[in-house]
Amino acid sequence: MTDDDKGLRLALAERLADSGHLRTDPWRAAVEAVPRHEFLRGGYFERADSPGPTAWRPVLPEDPGWLGGCYQDASLVKL
């Protein structure tokens, strides 16, 4: 665990609580404690906005936005 991911976990918990999706202390504690990025070590797919059919692009751990992307309020598809 690093200070970077701890801050991201806390920010995600705050966003989820503010939006009404996180309503109890035990669930908030879980969001704050579980390092979500550990489940995505191989990378994940994010939607690529382009004309035509839905397209997805891989986001790998070496990509600059990988860690922050792991803590977005979004469902992620693991590579």
N, CA and C of each residue as an Amber inpcrd file, in Angstrom:
protein
   237
   0.8520000  -1.1810000   0.0000000   0.0000000   0.0000000   0.0000000
   0.8900000   1.2330000   0.0000000   0.5220000   2.2160000  -0.7850000
   1.2580000   3.4670000  -0.8200000   0.3310000   4.5890000  -0.4030000
   0.9310000   5.7420000  -0.1060000   0.0990000   6.8960000   0.2120000
  -0.7710000   7.2820000  -0.9740000  -0.2640000   7.0550000  -2.2050000
  -1.0370000   7.4030000  -3.3990000  -2.3450000   6.6270000  -3.4640000
  -2.2660000   5.3080000  -3.2850000  -3.5140000   4.5470000  -3.4000000
  -4.4040000   4.7670000  -2.1810000  -3.8430000   5.0480000  -1.0330000
  -4.6770000   5.3280000   0.1350000  -5.5260000   6.5790000  -0.1080000
  -4.9160000   7.6110000  -0.6460000  -5.6550000   8.8350000  -0.9640000
  -6.7360000   8.5950000  -2.0020000  -6.4240000   7.7470000  -2.9840000
  -7.4120000   7.4220000  -4.0120000  -8.5800000   6.6340000  -3.4300000
  -8.2940000   5.7080000  -2.5060000  -9.3670000   4.9380000  -1.8630000
 -10.2680000   5.8510000  -1.0380000  -9.6500000   6.7600000  -0.2890000
 -10.4320000   7.6930000   0.5330000 -11.2920000   8.6050000  -0.3400000
 -10.7240000   9.0710000  -1.4460000 -11.4870000   9.9410000  -2.3630000
 -12.6440000   9.1770000  -2.9960000 -12.4250000   7.9250000  -3.3780000
 -13.5030000   7.1140000  -3.9440000 -14.6140000   6.9200000  -2.9100000
 -14.2480000   6.6090000  -1.6790000 -15.2500000   6.4300000  -0.6240000
 -16.0530000   7.7160000  -0.4230000 -15.3790000   8.8430000  -0.4650000
 -16.0680000  10.1270000  -0.2940000 -17.0410000  10.3760000  -1.4420000
 -16.6120000  10.1300000  -2.6760000 -17.5050000  10.3180000  -3.8320000
 -18.7150000   9.3960000  -3.7440000 -18.4740000   8.1310000  -3.3700000
 -19.5870000   7.1800000  -3.2680000 -20.5500000   7.5700000  -2.1500000
 -20.0240000   8.0540000  -1.0360000 -20.8840000   8.4900000   0.0680000
 -21.6780000   9.7390000  -0.3240000 -21.0030000  10.6890000  -0.9580000
 -21.6780000  11.9240000  -1.3670000 -22.7990000  11.6720000  -2.3700000
 -22.6330000  10.6630000  -3.2160000 -23.6530000  10.3640000  -4.2220000
 -24.7670000   9.4690000  -3.6740000 -24.6240000   9.0260000  -2.4220000
 -25.6470000   8.1970000  -1.8020000 -25.5010000   6.7110000  -2.0690000
 -24.4190000   6.3090000  -2.7160000 -24.2150000   4.8930000  -3.0330000
 -23.5230000   4.1300000  -1.9120000 -22.9520000   4.8330000  -0.9860000
 -22.2480000   4.2160000   0.1430000 -22.8870000   4.7800000   1.4050000
 -23.7210000   3.9510000   2.0790000 -24.5570000   4.4890000   3.1460000
 -24.2550000   3.9670000   4.5470000 -23.3840000   2.9700000   4.6740000
 -23.1170000   2.4320000   6.0080000 -21.6200000   2.4610000   6.3050000
 -21.3010000   2.5680000   7.5780000 -19.8950000   2.6330000   7.9890000
 -19.0890000   1.3810000   7.6260000 -19.6430000   0.1650000   7.7830000
 -18.8440000  -1.0130000   7.4040000 -18.4810000  -1.0410000   5.9140000
 -19.4100000  -0.6440000   5.0500000 -19.1080000  -0.6220000   3.6200000
 -18.0910000   0.4700000   3.3070000 -18.2300000   1.6090000   3.9410000
 -17.2430000   2.6820000   3.7150000 -15.8620000   2.2300000   4.1670000
 -15.7930000   1.5750000   5.3180000 -14.5000000   1.0740000   5.8110000
 -13.8890000   0.0830000   4.8210000 -14.7270000  -0.7360000   4.2000000
 -14.2230000  -1.6990000   3.2110000 -13.6520000  -0.9800000   1.9920000
 -14.3610000   0.0150000   1.4710000 -13.8610000   0.7730000   0.3140000
 -12.5440000   1.4630000   0.6690000 -12.4630000   1.9990000   1.8700000
 -11.2510000   2.7000000   2.2900000 -10.0790000   1.7540000   2.5290000
 -10.3560000   0.4980000   2.8700000  -9.2900000  -0.4350000   3.2440000
  -8.7840000  -1.3120000   2.1030000  -9.6470000  -1.6580000   1.1620000
  -9.2720000  -2.6420000   0.1270000  -8.5500000  -1.9450000  -1.0250000
  -7.3190000  -2.3650000  -1.3090000  -6.5740000  -1.7850000  -2.4240000
  -7.0820000  -2.3330000  -3.7670000  -8.0100000  -1.6410000  -4.3740000
  -8.6750000  -2.0860000  -5.5940000  -7.6840000  -2.4070000  -6.7110000
  -6.5960000  -1.6610000  -6.7770000  -5.6270000  -1.8610000  -7.8540000
  -4.9480000  -3.2280000  -7.8000000  -4.9300000  -3.8570000  -6.6320000
  -4.3070000  -5.1820000  -6.5220000  -5.0660000  -6.2270000  -7.3450000
  -6.3430000  -5.9980000  -7.5740000  -7.1450000  -6.9140000  -8.3830000
  -6.9550000  -6.6660000  -9.8820000  -6.2780000  -5.5760000 -10.2170000
  -6.1460000  -5.1630000 -11.6150000  -4.6840000  -5.0940000 -12.0510000
  -3.8200000  -5.8660000 -11.4170000  -2.3800000  -5.8420000 -11.7090000
  -2.0560000  -6.1280000 -13.1670000  -2.8680000  -6.9090000 -13.8400000
  -2.6230000  -7.2140000 -15.2510000  -3.1690000  -6.1600000 -16.1990000
  -3.8990000  -5.1940000 -15.6620000  -4.5090000  -4.1500000 -16.4690000
  -6.0150000  -4.3130000 -16.5500000  -6.6420000  -3.3860000 -17.2390000
  -8.0850000  -3.4140000 -17.4350000  -8.4060000  -2.7280000 -18.7570000
  -9.6540000  -2.8640000 -19.1960000 -10.1110000  -2.2110000 -20.4170000
 -10.9220000  -0.9790000 -20.0360000 -10.7580000   0.0930000 -20.8250000
 -11.6260000   1.2530000 -20.6810000 -12.2670000   1.5410000 -22.0320000
 -13.4330000   2.1230000 -21.9730000 -14.1720000   2.4200000 -23.1960000
 -13.4290000   3.4720000 -24.0060000 -13.2900000   3.2310000 -25.2790000
 -12.6560000   4.1790000 -26.1990000 -13.7580000   4.8640000 -26.9900000
 -13.8970000   6.1670000 -26.8090000 -14.9310000   6.9060000 -27.5330000
 -14.5190000   7.0320000 -28.9970000 -15.2900000   6.4120000 -29.8400000
 -15.0330000   6.4660000 -31.2730000 -16.3450000   6.2220000 -31.9950000
 -16.4370000   6.6740000 -33.2340000 -17.6690000   6.4070000 -33.9820000
 -17.7900000   4.9080000 -34.2730000 -18.9960000   4.4700000 -34.4150000
 -19.2180000   3.0680000 -34.7290000 -19.4670000   2.2370000 -33.4870000
 -19.2090000   0.9350000 -33.5800000 -19.4640000   0.0400000 -32.4470000
 -18.6090000   0.4140000 -31.2310000 -19.0700000   0.0130000 -30.0760000
 -18.3130000   0.2670000 -28.8500000 -16.9400000  -0.3750000 -28.9560000
 -15.9360000   0.3870000 -28.6060000 -14.5650000  -0.1180000 -28.6470000
 -13.9460000   0.0200000 -27.2590000 -13.0010000  -0.8280000 -26.9780000
 -12.3340000  -0.8350000 -25.6720000 -10.8320000  -0.8150000 -25.8850000
 -10.1120000  -0.1090000 -25.0310000  -8.6600000  -0.1030000 -25.1140000
  -8.0880000  -0.6030000 -23.8030000  -6.9850000  -1.3220000 -23.8750000
  -6.3790000  -1.8120000 -22.6440000  -5.6310000  -0.6900000 -21.9190000
  -5.7150000  -0.7020000 -20.5990000  -4.9360000   0.2030000 -19.7500000
  -4.0400000  -0.7000000 -18.9080000  -2.7570000  -0.5890000 -19.1280000
  -1.7870000  -1.4550000 -18.4640000  -1.1530000  -0.7570000 -17.2720000
  -0.6290000  -1.5090000 -16.3060000  -0.0380000  -0.9050000 -15.1070000
   1.0490000   0.1330000 -15.3950000   1.7220000   0.0260000 -16.5160000
   2.7650000   1.0170000 -16.8310000   2.2050000   2.2950000 -17.4530000
   0.9150000   2.3080000 -17.7980000   0.2840000   3.5230000 -18.3210000
   0.1500000   4.5580000 -17.2100000   0.3980000   5.8370000 -17.5220000
   0.3530000   6.8810000 -16.4810000  -0.9650000   6.9780000 -15.7160000
  -2.0820000   6.7260000 -16.3650000  -3.3800000   6.8650000 -15.6990000
  -3.9120000   5.6000000 -15.0670000  -3.1170000   4.5330000 -15.0670000
  -3.6000000   3.2380000 -14.5870000  -4.0740000   3.2980000 -13.1320000
  -3.2460000   3.7690000 -12.2170000  -3.6130000   3.7410000 -10.7990000
  -4.8570000   4.5830000 -10.5330000  -4.8990000   5.7880000 -11.0500000
  -6.0820000   6.6270000 -10.8670000  -7.3320000   6.0010000 -11.4600000
  -7.1770000   5.3520000 -12.6120000  -8.3020000   4.6850000 -13.2520000
  -8.8670000   3.5500000 -12.4310000  -8.0050000   2.8970000 -11.6550000
  -8.4560000   1.7960000 -10.7950000  -9.4500000   2.2710000  -9.7390000
  -9.4140000   3.5620000  -9.4170000 -10.2440000   4.0920000  -8.3460000
 -11.3400000   5.0270000  -8.8400000 -11.7140000   4.9000000 -10.1030000
 -12.8630000   5.6280000 -10.6160000 -14.1320000   4.9070000 -10.1780000
 -15.2220000   5.6220000 -10.1110000 -16.5170000   5.0130000  -9.7870000
 -17.0710000   4.4060000 -11.0740000 -16.4620000   3.2820000 -11.4600000
 -16.8390000   2.6200000 -12.7080000 -16.5530000   1.1300000 -12.5740000
 -17.3230000   0.3440000 -13.2910000 -17.0230000  -1.0790000 -13.3710000
 -15.8720000  -1.2570000 -14.3460000 -14.9070000  -2.0440000 -13.9620000
 -13.7430000  -2.2690000 -14.8080000 -13.6960000  -3.7170000 -15.2510000
 -13.2660000  -3.9270000 -16.4890000 -13.1170000  -5.2630000 -17.0410000
 -11.6430000  -5.6040000 -17.0000000 -11.3180000  -6.6420000 -16.2420000
  -9.9330000  -7.0500000 -16.0810000  -9.4120000  -7.6820000 -17.3600000
  -8.1330000  -7.3960000 -17.6660000  -7.4880000  -8.0450000 -18.8200000
  -7.2390000  -9.4850000 -18.5180000
